[in-house]
Amino acid sequence: MNTMTDTTADPEFNDPLLGSNFKGYPRTQPPRRRSEVGAAGWNVLAGDLPLPLAVLKREALEHNLAWMQSRVRAWGIDLAPHGKTTMSPQLFRRQLDAGAWGLTFATVTQLAVGVAAGARRTLIANQVVSDEDLAGIQLLLHAHADLRVVFLVDSLAQLALIEDWSKRHPESVPFEVMLEIGVEGARTGCRTHEEAVALATRLRASDAAKLVGIETYEGQGATGSSEADAAYASALMDRVEAIARHCDTQQLFETDEVLVSAGGSAIFDLVAGRLKPALGSPVRGLLRSGCYVTHDHGFYKRMVSAVDERLGCDCGESLRPAMEVWATVQSRPEPGLAILAVGKRDISFDLSMPVPIARAARGMLEAQAVPAGWKITALNDQHAYLRWDAAEEAQAPVVGDRVGLGISHPCTTFDKWHWMPVVEENYRVSDAVAMHF
């Protein structure tokens, strides 16, 4: 079997050379390694970097890493955060150093980035079915003796494809898999208890795969209403526990430690307490939340406010928004409208519009809050439509002002950038991260 190239020693992976070919890097500056950006003396509000620009607030970032790790520790479970949120080796490293058990990915391509970044305990929270992806996992396992990769199965049809590939590659090792429990009308996963039992039984008889745990994803049913979400999550986790108990009593697991995993970033507290059912074997509960690392000013802010109420957290005690996108007011074409030089190519818009959170006049080094009536009403590829109430006209922006925008859903802002500066509260650039989408 061929070996896969190990990129962990490759400076272009861990410490890429950044330059003006990357959006957000100053054209007047020479190229620098990512690790050298913090020493350049740049400040976003001083105009040292071109806008639009996505930035990460260091203090909020570090707070979020510590807060989530402390929560899972208190719940007696572990964290395997979803790497697809950031696809940043530097942020992966921060999560692992903070105490994460491992990392989760959605594809084998993402997995390879995580492995190159140093992850050795990994989940693919998705079904793997193609020959290329199955071969890719085996190559990674062959290249890294200490690597563990676990992916999801939800059908006999998928298992048949895995077995067919394995028969054609007798030198391969059995794949570790988790049985996924799904929700009617949602994404993947077994819809009934009987379907899950039949698949688990068939897995036990297979030489190509071995069952090591049970998994589900509750996020698609989250509403933000604690009463409805608690009932929904409880019913789903009852199903997970019933399958886990069946597999345990029927000796269908082939592992010394059963993995039980759930947890998006919306109602993670409602599943966390159900990830360690009492089985005959030791159980490791794994929460997979990913967006917590930067949180946001939109969808997750709304959802986690309900989590805060359930946990009894004071305002600002739990997760804090750590990502902002700054843009310039480029035009005031009509009353009540300003056009910002930022658009769909730069910022999330899949869940809701960006939220104006701060402003800084040209030449000002301090950001100020924006009037409550400011609102982004539409985005084009490179333009945002900022509107305000007539009563706020005296506080209206002028051409050349800078406006800071909060996001809704960090995943779809990260993937629009090759790098992001990490900034202090005064917007001095102190570090940088790179992304590999």
C-alpha positions in Angstrom: 0.0 0.0 0.0 1.3 3.5 -0.8 2.0 5.8 2.0 0.4 9.3 2.3 2.7 12.3 2.5 3.0 13.7 6.0 2.6 17.4 5.8 3.2 18.2 9.5 6.7 19.2 8.7 5.7 21.3 5.7 6.1 25.0 6.4 3.5 25.9 3.7 0.9 23.9 5.7 1.7 24.9 9.3 3.2 28.4 8.6 2.2 29.4 5.1 3.7 32.5 3.4 1.0 35.2 3.2 1.0 38.0 0.7 -1.1 40.4 -1.3 -2.4 37.5 -3.4 -4.6 36.7 -0.3 -7.7 38.9 0.3 -7.1 41.1 3.3 -3.3 41.2 3.1 -1.9 44.7 2.5 -0.5 45.3 -1.0 2.0 47.7 0.4 3.7 45.1 2.6 6.1 42.3 1.7 5.0 38.7 2.2 5.3 37.3 5.7 4.9 33.9 7.3 1.7 33.5 9.2 3.7 33.3 12.5 5.3 36.7 11.7 2.1 38.7 11.2 1.7 39.5 14.9 5.1 41.3 14.9 4.3 43.5 12.0 2.7 46.2 14.2 -0.5 46.4 12.2 -3.8 47.8 13.5 -7.1 47.2 11.6 -8.5 50.6 12.6 -5.3 52.4 11.6 -5.9 51.3 8.0 -2.9 49.0 7.9 -4.9 46.2 6.2 -7.3 46.5 3.3 -11.0 46.1 3.9 -13.2 44.0 3.8 -11.4 42.0 6.5 -12.6 39.2 8.7 -10.9 39.2 12.2 -10.9 37.0 15.3 -10.9 38.7 18.7 -8.3 36.9 20.8 -9.8 37.4 24.2 -13.2 36.1 23.1 -11.6 33.2 21.3 -9.6 32.1 24.3 -12.6 32.5 26.6 -14.8 30.3 24.4 -12.1 27.5 24.2 -11.8 27.5 28.0 -15.6 27.8 28.7 -16.6 24.9 26.5 -13.8 22.7 27.8 -14.9 23.4 31.4 -18.5 22.6 30.5 -17.8 19.1 29.1 -15.5 18.5 32.1 -18.3 19.3 34.4 -20.7 17.0 32.5 -18.2 14.1 32.7 -17.8 13.8 28.9 -15.3 14.8 26.3 -15.1 17.2 23.4 -14.4 16.3 19.8 -15.2 19.6 18.1 -16.2 19.7 14.5 -13.2 20.9 12.5 -15.3 21.8 9.4 -16.2 25.0 11.2 -12.8 26.6 10.8 -10.5 24.2 8.8 -7.7 26.0 10.5 -4.7 24.0 11.8 -3.9 26.8 14.3 -7.4 26.7 15.8 -7.3 22.9 15.8 -4.1 23.1 17.8 -5.7 25.5 20.3 -8.7 23.2 20.7 -6.5 20.1 21.3 -4.2 22.0 23.6 -7.3 23.2 25.6 -8.2 19.5 26.3 -10.3 18.3 23.3 -10.3 14.5 23.1 -10.0 14.7 19.3 -11.5 16.4 16.3 -14.6 15.7 14.1 -14.8 16.2 10.3 -17.4 15.7 7.6 -15.2 14.4 4.8 -12.0 12.5 4.3 -10.4 15.5 2.7 -11.1 17.5 5.9 -9.8 14.6 7.9 -6.5 14.7 6.1 -6.0 18.3 7.0 -6.8 17.5 10.7 -4.4 14.6 10.7 -1.7 16.8 9.2 -2.4 19.4 12.0 -1.7 16.7 14.6 -5.1 15.1 15.4 -4.9 11.4 16.2 -8.3 10.7 17.5 -10.8 11.6 14.9 -14.5 11.1 13.9 -16.1 11.6 10.5 -19.6 12.5 11.4 -20.9 11.4 8.1 -21.3 8.3 6.0 -18.3 7.1 3.9 -19.3 5.2 0.8 -16.9 5.8 -2.1 -13.8 3.7 -3.0 -11.6 6.8 -3.0 -12.7 7.8 0.5 -12.3 4.4 1.9 -8.9 4.1 0.4 -8.0 7.5 1.7 -8.8 6.5 5.3 -6.7 3.4 4.9 -3.8 5.4 3.6 -3.9 7.7 6.6 -4.1 4.8 9.0 -1.1 3.2 7.3 0.9 6.5 7.4 0.1 7.1 11.1 0.3 4.1 13.4 -1.3 6.1 16.3 -4.2 7.4 14.3 -7.8 6.5 15.0 -10.6 7.2 12.5 -14.3 6.4 13.2 -17.0 7.1 10.7 -20.8 6.7 10.5 -23.0 3.9 9.0 -26.7 4.0 8.6 -27.7 1.4 6.0 -27.1 -2.2 4.8 -26.4 -0.7 1.4 -23.5 1.4 2.8 -22.1 -1.7 4.6 -22.2 -3.7 1.3 -20.1 -1.0 -0.4 -17.6 -1.1 2.4 -17.4 -4.9 2.3 -17.0 -4.9 -1.5 -14.0 -2.5 -1.2 -12.5 -4.5 1.6 -12.7 -7.8 -0.4 -10.8 -6.1 -3.2 -8.2 -4.8 -0.7 -7.5 -7.8 1.7 -4.5 -5.9 3.2 -6.8 -3.3 4.7 -7.7 -3.2 8.4 -11.4 -3.2 9.5 -13.0 0.2 9.6 -14.2 1.5 12.9 -17.8 2.7 12.6 -20.6 4.2 14.7 -24.2 3.5 14.1 -26.1 6.7 13.3 -29.6 7.3 14.7 -31.5 9.7 12.5 -34.6 11.9 12.6 -37.6 11.6 10.3 -37.4 14.3 7.5 -33.8 15.3 8.5 -30.5 14.1 7.2 -28.8 10.7 7.5 -29.3 8.0 10.1 -31.5 5.0 10.8 -35.1 6.1 11.2 -36.4 3.1 13.2 -35.2 0.9 16.1 -35.7 -2.2 14.0 -33.6 -0.8 11.1 -30.8 0.1 13.6 -30.9 -3.3 15.2 -30.7 -5.1 11.9 -27.7 -3.0 10.8 -25.9 -3.5 14.1 -26.4 -7.2 13.9 -25.1 -7.3 10.4 -22.1 -5.2 11.4 -21.2 -7.8 14.1 -21.0 -10.5 11.4 -18.8 -8.3 9.0 -15.1 -8.6 8.7 -14.8 -5.2 7.0 -16.2 -3.0 9.8 -16.5 -3.2 13.6 -19.1 -1.3 15.6 -17.6 0.9 18.3 -20.4 3.3 19.2 -23.7 5.1 18.6 -24.1 8.6 17.2 -26.8 11.1 16.5 -27.2 14.8 15.5 -29.9 16.8 17.2 -29.3 20.2 15.6 -31.7 20.1 12.8 -34.7 19.9 15.1 -33.6 22.8 17.4 -36.1 25.7 17.7 -34.8 27.9 20.5 -37.8 27.1 22.7 -36.5 25.3 25.7 -39.7 23.3 26.3 -39.9 22.0 22.7 -36.2 21.4 22.4 -36.0 19.5 25.7 -38.8 17.2 24.7 -37.3 16.6 21.3 -33.8 16.0 22.5 -35.0 13.7 25.3 -37.0 11.5 22.8 -34.0 11.3 20.4 -31.6 10.4 23.2 -34.0 7.8 24.5 -33.7 6.2 21.0 -29.9 6.4 21.2 -29.8 4.8 24.6 -32.2 2.0 23.6 -30.0 1.1 20.7 -26.8 1.3 22.8 -28.3 -1.0 25.4 -29.4 -3.5 22.8 -26.0 -3.6 21.2 -24.4 -3.9 24.6 -26.6 -6.8 25.8 -26.3 -8.6 22.5 -22.5 -8.1 22.4 -22.6 -6.3 19.1 -19.9 -3.8 20.0 -16.3 -4.7 19.2 -14.5 -2.3 21.4 -13.2 -1.9 25.0 -14.8 1.5 25.2 -18.1 2.4 23.6 -18.4 5.8 22.0 -21.7 7.7 22.3 -21.7 11.0 20.5 -24.1 13.9 19.7 -24.0 17.6 19.9 -24.2 20.5 17.4 -23.7 24.1 18.6 -27.4 25.0 19.3 -28.8 22.7 22.1 -25.7 20.9 23.1 -26.6 21.1 26.8 -29.8 19.0 26.3 -27.8 16.0 24.9 -24.6 16.3 27.0 -26.1 14.6 30.0 -27.3 11.6 28.0 -23.9 10.7 26.4 -22.9 8.2 29.1 -25.6 5.6 29.4 -25.0 2.8 31.9 -23.7 -0.1 29.8 -21.7 -3.3 30.6 -18.7 -1.7 29.0 -17.0 1.7 29.7 -18.6 4.6 27.8 -17.0 7.7 26.4 -19.4 10.5 25.7 -18.3 12.8 22.9 -19.8 16.2 22.2 -19.1 17.5 18.7 -20.0 21.2 18.9 -17.8 23.3 16.5 -19.2 26.8 16.2 -18.6 27.5 19.9 -15.0 28.5 19.0 -16.1 31.8 17.6 -19.8 31.8 18.4 -21.7 34.6 16.5 -24.0 37.6 16.7 -27.0 35.9 15.0 -28.3 32.4 15.0 -26.1 30.9 17.6 -26.3 33.9 19.8 -30.1 33.4 19.9 -29.9 29.7 20.4 -27.2 29.8 23.1 -29.2 32.5 25.0 -31.6 29.7 25.8 -28.8 27.4 26.8 -27.6 30.2 29.1 -31.0 30.3 30.8 -31.1 26.6 31.3 -27.5 26.6 32.7 -28.1 29.7 34.8 -25.2 31.6 33.1 -25.0 35.3 33.5 -24.8 37.5 30.4 -21.3 37.3 28.9 -20.3 34.4 31.1 -20.7 31.7 28.4 -19.9 32.0 24.8 -18.9 35.3 23.3 -18.8 36.4 19.6 -15.2 36.3 18.5 -15.5 37.0 14.7 -16.2 40.3 13.0 -16.0 41.5 9.4 -15.0 45.1 8.9 -16.0 47.0 5.7 -15.8 50.5 4.3 -18.7 52.8 3.5 -18.1 53.3 -0.2 -21.3 55.2 -1.2 -24.3 57.1 0.1 -26.4 57.0 -3.1 -29.8 58.0 -1.5 -31.3 59.0 1.9 -31.3 56.2 4.4 -28.9 54.0 2.5 -25.2 53.4 2.6 -23.4 50.8 0.5 -20.6 48.9 2.2 -17.8 47.3 0.3 -18.5 43.8 1.5 -20.7 41.0 0.2 -21.6 37.4 -0.2 -18.0 36.5 -1.1 -16.8 37.8 2.3 -19.4 37.1 5.0 -22.1 34.6 6.1 -25.6 35.1 4.7 -27.1 31.6 4.7 -29.0 31.9 8.1 -29.5 35.6 8.4 -28.0 38.9 7.3 -24.9 40.3 9.0 -25.4 42.6 12.0 -23.9 46.0 12.3 -22.1 46.1 15.7 -19.5 48.9 15.6 -18.3 51.9 13.6 -15.1 53.9 13.3 -14.8 57.1 11.4 -11.9 57.5 9.0 -8.8 58.2 11.1 -10.3 57.1 14.4 -8.6 54.3 16.3 -11.5 53.5 18.6 -14.6 51.6 17.6 -18.0 52.8 18.8 -21.4 51.2 19.1 -23.8 51.8 16.2 -27.4 53.1 16.5 -30.0 50.4 17.2 -31.8 51.0 14.0 -28.9 50.2 11.7 -29.6 47.1 9.6 -28.2 45.2 6.7 -31.1 44.5 4.4 -29.4 42.8 1.4 -26.1 41.5 0.0 -24.7 41.4 -3.5 -21.4 39.6 -4.4 -19.4 42.6 -3.2 -21.9 45.1 -1.7 -24.0 45.3 1.5 -27.0 47.5 1.9 -27.0 49.3 5.2 -30.2 51.2 6.1 -31.4 53.1 9.2 -34.4 54.8 10.6 -35.1 58.4 9.6 -34.8 59.5 13.2 -31.2 58.3 13.2 -30.1 60.4 10.2 -27.9 62.6 12.4 -25.9 59.5 13.2 -25.8 58.3 9.7 -22.5 57.0 8.3 -20.5 58.9 5.8 -18.3 57.8 2.9 -15.0 56.5 4.3 -16.4 55.3 7.6 -15.6 51.8 8.7 -18.4 49.5 9.9 -17.9 46.3 11.9 -20.3 43.5 11.2 -21.3 40.5 13.3 -22.0 37.3 11.6 -24.6 34.5 11.8 -23.1 31.1 11.3 -19.3 31.1 11.5 -18.8 28.1 9.2 -19.8 30.0 6.1 -17.6 33.0 6.8 -14.5 31.0 7.5 -14.6 29.3 4.1 -14.5 32.7 2.4 -11.0 33.5 3.6 -7.5 31.9 3.3 -6.3 33.7 6.5 -7.6 35.9 9.3 -5.7 38.2 11.7 -6.2 37.7 15.4 -6.7 41.0 17.1 -6.7 42.5 20.6 -9.6 44.6 21.9 -8.0 47.7 20.3 -7.8 45.9 17.0 -4.0 45.6 17.1 -3.0 42.5 15.1 -1.3 40.0 17.5 -1.5 36.7 15.5 -3.0 35.1 12.5 -4.6 31.8 11.4 -4.8 30.1 8.1 -7.7 28.0 6.6 -7.6 25.0 4.4 -10.9 24.7 2.6 
